[in-house]
Amino acid sequence: MTKKLCTFIMCLSCAMVTFAQKKYSKKQIEKLKSEANALIETDKKLAQVMVDKIFSFAELGFQEEESSKYLTGVLQENGFEIEHSLSGIPTSWFAKWSNGDGPVIALGSDVDCIPKASQYPGVAFHKPIVEGAPGHGEGHNAGIPLNIMSALAVKEIMEKENIGGTLILWPGIAEELVAAKAWYVRDGLFDDIDMCIFTHVGNNLGVSYGPTRGTGLISVEYSFDGEAAHSAGSPWRGKSALDAAELMNIAWNYKREHLHPLKRSHSIFTDAGDQPNVVPSKAAIWFYLRDIKYEGIMEMYALANDMAKGAALMTGTTMTSKVLGTAWPRHYNKVIAETMYDNITKVGLPVWSEADQTLAKAVQTEVGSEKIEGLPTELSPLGLPVEEPVSGGSDDIGDISWKVPTVTMRFPSNIPGLQGHHWSNAIAMATPIAHKGVVAGAKAEAMTILDFLTKPELLEGAWDYFKNVQQKETTYKPMISDTDMPPIYLNTDKQGQFREELQKYYYDETKYDSYLEQLGVEYPTVKE
């Protein structure tokens, strides 16, 4: 090794020690936070463009081609290194930027949309952009733009102040199918990450810790194989796979009466035969089986397996099953949540305009919400651990929350009182409501990242909670095996049916100031 190279390595080591050992006063940290907020405020036009752009792509899970291409392009232009197609998922990516030794902080959010939720933004009644097409009726078009805004602001400060650390941005591909994050964990993508901040659209700016309301789930498809025959000429020679799928469905529906109220289950037929005059030789039924605890999920899974075997026996068919996705019940980190909530109180809610409130109240009226109160004007409190479990939805961020200290920050870009997974939830998601909420959330996230970059004791405390509180009585066990593959074929036909028509409505920010302008929407548009 040359003397020059030795000197370079020694200097690099000294720099890394400096990154790790540099102390910051409270006043210095607050100054850095103010700088981050100013950078985000100055660059808020980028937030609007990104939010509107992803909204216009309207891509279902595993089909997020345009969304991923655009977002990684923004990150690559800003110095991030991109790794594509992780865990065998073509639309997945991890974007990494490092400034030397320091905390490795992952920022994640989802990007897929909902079937049949196409909707003009800013219009307070049902008006599809493309009839029957997908749309952002969950609001997943806003989370990654928020993370990019905060990451770019923090990156600039880290470079200016020589703060060591690494930022990693990643998408929750196919979250509506809960079919990516468990594979990320299984394949070691979070092995070297110190903490994760996840963002999800909501109607207030908030965060919680401990066990949260909602469930985990396993997504499993049962396929039956029989034998075809002429339905009129020789039906006795057939073995109906559809009979088997229907019998399983009936058996499960009878079982519902005897399930604990905290459990949830839903199913659809994914294959029900070809035409009535042919005894179906193939059929399949797809279940989501939910419970508040891992053990309860696996009990339901075992029961469903037995029912499927019984249905096959009754019909003389054969049965196979395939796990399509999983989500562990979520548990969020106390130290990260408390630190983030302190920053949330400093940022506060956006100032909603009269137009914003008019749209919100009109939408609430349109869908029959219990309260017609518009957008919130007061912050929700810090979410505390759930004392009495409450059933509800799932998110595969739960798997990551059992791998590294994690929180989910909800940011105010949607309207309270809507039913979710519905066209009405898309109305606000490319309007000033969403744009303001993303900017507010980006500020709170950036401030929290700076806290953990400059105060090592916070990260130590987060891991102490993770190991000695969260994991004290629960051990994470993956619900997928080493050989299970993510079902990347899902939604191919559904997206393909509409992609060409949707392309006509992709947002062109070089011609129009906003997506509302491009669509010719007067904001807000409400019924007379």
Secondary structure, DSSP 8 states (H G I E B T S, - for coil): --HHHHHHHHHHHHHHHHHHH----HHHHHHHHHHHHHHHHHTHHHHHHHHHHHHHH---TT--HHHHHHHHHHHHHTT-EEEESGGG-TT-EEEEEE-SSS-EEEEEEE---BTT----TTBSS---SSTT--B-SS-TTSHHHHHHHHHHHHHHHHHHHT---EEEEEEETTGGGT-SHHHHHHTTTTTT--EEEEEEEESS-B-B-EE-SS-EEEEEEEEEE-B--BTTT-GGG-B-HHHHHHHHHHHHHHHGGGS-TT-EEEEEEEE--S-TTB--SEEEEEEEEEESSHHHHHHHHHHHHHHHHHHHHHHT-EEEEEEEEEE---EE-HHHHHHHHHHHHHH------HHHHHHHHHHHHHTT-S----S--S----B---SS-------THHHHHTTS-EEEEEEE-S-TT--SSSGGGGTTTTSHHHHHHHHHHHHHHHHHHHHHHH-HHHHHHHHHHIIIIITSS-----SS-SS----TTTTHHHHHHHHHHHHTT---TTT-SSHHHHHT--SSB---
